[in-house]
Amino acid sequence: MKKRSWFAPICALLLLALLVWGLGRLVRPKYASGITLEGSMVENWYAHREEGHQILFVGDCEVYESFSPVTLFNEFGATSYIRGSAQQLMWQSYYLLREALKTETPRAVVLSVCSLRYAEPQSEAYNRMTLDGMRLSREKVEAVRASMLPEEKELSYYIPLLRYHDRIFELTAEDARYLFRGPELTYNGYLMRTEVVPYTRLPSAPVLQDPAFGEKPAAYLDRITALCREKGIALILIKSPCLYPAWYGEWDDWLTDYAEKNGVEYINAIPRMDEMGIDLKTDTYDGGIHLNVFGAEKYTRWLGARLRERGLIEDQRLDPVEAARYDDLSRRYEQEKQRKGSTNG
């Protein structure tokens, strides 16, 4: 009797797996244009993870639209990257940071605290913009399980074809162009906005019903603090100078107390805008909710000086590898800044 050959079935399974993977890459949203550009940023980091950044920013729009790594390098010689994504929740920040620390050990982690106000996941759309870009790993599995809404299917985060198969009838040239690598739309994670929309007024802050942060985000902040302590990394908790949604005094007090008890730094930048030179008539692109590139550069200079005073920056501008890398980045950055600025004008 002939022995059964397993070669053909194994090859068939491998081909099927390759086909499912390839179709999943094809139909998954590429976030290359429109209003969802932030969805490409998590995936972009993998091309930069071996660079060894001195400063790693983690969090939501209050880091990826507020700090310019190009400015930080050109004026202070500090290498940096922003692992940001839209409405990045505190537990997502933890898993993205833990993944990043597998390949690099920055001197400082700057963490946006804005998402502490979210006690539970908010929407599948925002989950997808953070989690779809993560490569399969223990961190991704745990992040998915912490983030899923009840109606979501876990397997669809690992096999995108299960979630996005309907897009097969909506494919565009972008889907083919970015099949294997997503669009690089940022500058080391910074998403540039050059529009100028002055602050006039914002909605009144609603009455704060419960001054306490939720147990879940607070617990993940503890885990981030412990992770940084274990790695010998300075942790800086930061609230950027964005005026909406409201940032309450009770939250400020809680974080001030937390920082003192845990030996980390907490910075509320809102009352320091004058010190930074930020003018909400010229330095915001949406009426005071977020900074534009002009405000982000001012904010970055202010933080860079603080980081240098703390000894967290080593000037790398004379390093030929870093100088070449940031020369190219700076050239593209300035070109976009001028092009978009002239268009807006």
Long-range contacts (C-beta under 8 A, 24 or more apart in sequence): 20-159, 20-161, 22-179, 23-161, 23-168, 24-159, 24-160, 24-161, 24-164, 25-160, 25-179, 25-180, 26-168, 26-171, 26-175, 26-176, 26-179, 27-160, 27-161, 27-164, 27-165, 27-167, 27-168, 27-171, 27-175, 28-132, 28-160, 28-164, 28-167, 29-128, 29-132, 29-164, 29-167, 30-174, 30-175, 30-177, 30-178, 30-182, 30-183, 31-129, 31-182, 31-183, 32-174, 32-177, 32-178, 32-182, 32-183, 32-185, 33-174, 36-86, 36-129, 37-185, 37-191, 38-64, 38-84, 38-85, 38-86, 38-129, 38-191, 39-85, 39-86, 39-128, 39-129, 39-132, 39-133, 40-133, 40-182, 40-183, 40-184, 40-185, 41-82, 41-83, 41-84, 41-85, 41-133, 41-185, 41-186, 41-189, 41-191, 42-83, 42-85, 42-96, 42-129, 42-130, 42-131, 42-132, 42-133, 42-134, 43-132, 43-133, 43-134, 43-182, 44-133, 44-182, 44-184, 44-185, 44-186, 44-189, 45-81, 45-83, 45-100, 45-189, 46-135, 47-181, 47-184, 48-81, 48-188, 49-100, 49-103, 49-104, 50-103, 50-104, 51-79, 51-81, 51-104, 51-325, 52-79, 52-104, 53-79, 53-80, 53-81, 53-104, 53-106, 53-188, 54-78, 54-79, 54-80, 54-106, 54-107, 54-108, 54-312, 54-313, 54-314, 54-316, 55-79, 55-80, 55-81, 55-106, 55-107, 55-108, 55-109, 55-110, 55-307, 55-312, 55-313, 56-80, 56-81, 56-82, 56-83, 56-97, 56-100, 56-104, 56-106, 56-108, 56-109, 56-110, 57-81, 57-82, 57-83, 57-84, 57-109, 57-110, 57-111, 57-112, 57-189, 58-82, 58-83, 58-84, 58-88, 58-93, 58-96, 58-97, 58-100, 58-109, 58-110, 58-111, 58-112, 59-84, 59-88, 59-93, 59-111, 59-112, 59-113, 59-114, 59-115, 60-84, 60-85, 60-86, 60-87, 60-88, 60-112, 60-114, 60-115, 61-86, 61-87, 61-242, 61-290, 62-112, 62-114, 62-238, 62-239, 62-240, 62-242, 62-290, 63-110, 63-112, 63-189, 63-238, 63-240, 64-186, 64-189, 64-190, 64-191, 65-190, 65-191, 65-193, 65-290, 65-291, 65-296, 66-240, 66-241, 66-242, 66-290, 66-291, 66-295, 66-296, 66-299, 66-300, 67-110, 67-190, 67-296, 67-299, 67-300, 67-303, 68-187, 68-190, 68-293, 68-296, 68-297, 68-300, 68-333, 69-187, 69-188, 69-189, 69-190, 69-329, 70-187, 70-188, 70-190, 70-326, 70-329, 70-330, 70-333, 71-296, 71-297, 71-300, 71-301, 71-304, 72-300, 72-303, 72-304, 73-316, 73-317, 73-322, 73-326, 73-329, 73-330, 74-317, 74-326, 74-330, 75-301, 75-304, 76-304, 76-305, 76-307, 76-308, 76-313, 76-315, 77-313, 77-314, 77-315, 77-316, 77-317, 77-318, 78-304, 78-307, 78-308, 78-313, 78-314, 78-315, 78-316, 79-316, 79-322, 79-326, 80-188, 81-188, 81-189, 82-186, 82-188, 82-189, 82-190, 83-189, 84-189, 84-191, 85-129, 85-130, 85-133, 86-126, 86-129, 86-130, 87-115, 87-118, 87-122, 87-123, 87-126, 87-129, 87-130, 88-112, 88-115, 88-130, 89-115, 89-118, 89-121, 89-122, 89-130, 89-147, 89-217, 90-115, 90-116, 90-118, 90-216, 90-217, 90-220, 90-221, 90-224, 91-143, 91-146, 91-147, 91-216, 91-217, 91-220, 92-130, 92-131, 92-143, 92-146, 92-147, 93-220, 93-224, 94-220, 94-223, 94-224, 94-227, 95-134, 95-139, 95-140, 95-142, 95-143, 95-146, 96-130, 96-134, 96-139, 96-143, 97-224, 97-227, 98-139, 98-227, 99-134, 99-137, 99-139, 99-140, 101-227, 101-231, 101-233, 105-231, 105-232, 105-233, 106-233, 107-233, 107-234, 107-312, 107-313, 107-314, 108-233, 108-234, 108-235, 108-236, 108-307, 108-310, 108-312, 109-224, 109-228, 109-233, 109-234, 109-235, 109-236, 110-236, 110-238, 110-303, 111-224, 111-235, 111-236, 111-237, 111-238, 112-238, 112-239, 112-240, 113-221, 113-237, 113-238, 113-239, 113-255, 113-266, 114-239, 114-240, 114-242, 114-247, 115-217, 116-213, 116-214, 116-217, 116-218, 116-221, 116-251, 116-255, 117-213, 117-217, 117-245, 117-251, 118-214, 118-217, 119-213, 119-214, 119-215, 119-216, 119-217, 120-214, 120-216, 121-147, 121-148, 121-149, 123-149, 124-149, 124-151, 124-152, 127-152, 131-157, 132-157, 132-160, 133-182, 187-329, 187-332, 187-333, 188-329, 190-296, 192-293, 192-333, 192-336, 192-337, 192-340, 193-285, 193-290, 193-291, 193-292, 193-293, 194-285, 194-292, 194-293, 194-294, 194-336, 194-337, 194-340, 194-341, 194-344, 195-285, 195-286, 195-292, 195-340, 195-344, 196-282, 196-284, 196-285, 196-292, 196-294, 196-344, 197-284, 197-285, 197-286, 197-287, 198-280, 198-281, 198-282, 198-284, 198-287, 199-243, 199-280, 199-281, 199-284, 199-287, 199-288, 200-287, 202-243, 202-244, 202-287, 202-288, 202-289, 203-244, 205-245, 205-246, 205-248, 206-246, 208-248, 208-250, 211-248, 211-250, 211-251, 211-254, 212-254, 213-251, 213-254, 221-258, 225-262, 225-264, 228-264, 229-263, 234-264, 234-265, 234-310, 234-312, 235-264, 235-265, 236-264, 236-265, 236-266, 236-267, 237-264, 237-265, 237-266, 237-267, 238-266, 238-267, 238-269, 238-303, 239-267, 239-268, 239-269, 239-270, 240-269, 240-291, 240-299, 241-269, 241-270, 241-272, 241-273, 241-276, 241-278, 241-291, 241-295, 241-299, 242-270, 242-288, 242-289, 242-290, 242-291, 243-270, 243-280, 243-288, 243-289, 244-288, 244-289, 267-303, 267-306, 269-299, 269-302, 272-302, 275-302, 276-301, 276-302, 293-337
